[in-house]
Amino acid sequence: MNKVFFYFYSFISSIIYLIALPFLLLLSLKSKYKSSIPARFFLWRNRSLKSNGIWFHLCSFGEANAIKVLVDTLPNEELRMTTTTQTGYEAISSYTKESRYLPFEPLLLFWLKPQKALVVMEAEFWYLLFVLAKIRGSKTMLINARMSERSYPKYLRIGWFYREIFKYIDEVYAQTDIDKKRLESLGAKNVVVTGNIKLSAFPIVNKELIKPSGLVVCGASTHDGEEELILDAFCKLKREDSSAKLIVVPRHPERFVKVANIIELFAKEHNLSWHRYKADDSLEDDIVLVDVLGELVNIYAISDIVILGGAFEPIGGHNAAEAVLFGCKIISGKYYFNQIDVFSAIEGIAIVEASNLSHRLLQHNLLKATRFKYRTDISPIVNSLKDI
C-alpha cells in the first residue's frame, strides 16, 4: 500500500467532511435526503454490516434491480449490500436485512468490517472503499464496468488517481471490448468482457394489469422538461386516435407532485381526463401518472409504444432492455450516451430529435417492435464468487 497517499487522501477527505457538515445538516431536512444523508454522513441508524459475507455495493434503483440475477445465486445469509441513494436502499432492503447506506469515505475507517468479497457495480470508484476492503481481507471486484466516450477523457485527466484505485481491484468485468481497453489504460487488471448485466435477466411482472382499449403509450423514466414534450406529442396523437392512452412514469419519486401539477394543467387545457395511479390503479383515463415505485415493468407489459426518458435532455438515457422484453416499440432521444452498450444490443429503437417526437409518434405504424441482438453471459462472475 502507498501509505503516503493513503494518509494524505484520508486527511483531505476528512477535512472536506468537516467543512461540509453544516451544509449536510441543511440538506438532510429535504425529503429527498432525509434518510440517506443522516445514514451516510452521521451513521444515524447505520450500523456496520456483519462480517464474513459477500458485499455488493451499487448506486441506483436500476442497478439494484439489475444485480438481482447475481444475488439470487448466493445464499441469503452471505449477502451484504450497500447503496448511496434512497431509491437504491428501498430496492436492496428487499434482498437482505444486511442492507445499509454506504458511509462517506473517512467514516469507513472504523465502519467497514472484513468481508469475503466486495463487488462494486459500474463506476462507483471510492478509493478508501476498495483499499480498506482489500487490506481487511476481501476479494475485490468491479462488475458491469463501463467507461463512456464522453467520460473517458475526464478519467484520463486524473489517470494517476484511478491507477491508484485499480491497484486494489482484483478482477474487473467489463461491458464491452472498448470498455476493457479504456479501463486497462487506467490501470485495471484481470479484465474480462461479460456484456451488460442488465441484459442477463429482468424483473418479472408482479401484477397483471388490464390493458385499456386503444393504443397505449408509456412515457417511461421521465426527467424535468420531458413530460411537457411527451404530453405535447401525445395530444397531437390523440387528435388522430381518440382511443389512445398515455401513462407517465417519472424517474424520481420526489418529482411526483410537480409532474402531477404539470399533467393537471395540461389535461384541463386540452379537455383530457387524468388521475394518479396511487389513488386509482385503473388505466382508463386519457392520462395516468404512475406515482409509485416498482410498477414500470408491469406497465411495459401492457404498453404498445414506450417513449424512453432521460435522453431528450442531456442526462444519458435509461435501460431499454426491460421494455424490449415485451416487444414494445421504443422511441428515444439522442442523449443516450450512458446506455450505448445496451442500445447497441437492441434492434428497432427509434432515435429522434426532441423537436421531431410528435411527428415520429404520429407515424407509429412505421416503428418496429424491438428485439435483442444478443444477451449477456455472467457465469464468469458467478464462478468467481463461488470460488471464494
Helices and strands as residue ranges (DSSP letters): H 3-27, G 31-33, H 36-42, E 54-57, H 61-66, H 68-71, G 76-78, E 79-83, H 86-92, E 99-101, G 105-107, H 108-111, E 117-121, H 127-135, E 139-145, H 152-157, H 159-166, E 171-174, H 177-185, E 191-193, G 197-199, E 216-222, H 226-240, E 245-250, G 253-255, H 256-270, E 274-276, E 287-289, H 296-300, E 305-308, H 321-324, E 329-332, G 337-339, H 340-344, E 346-347, E 350-351, G 354-356, H 357-362, G 364-366, E 371-372, H 379-386
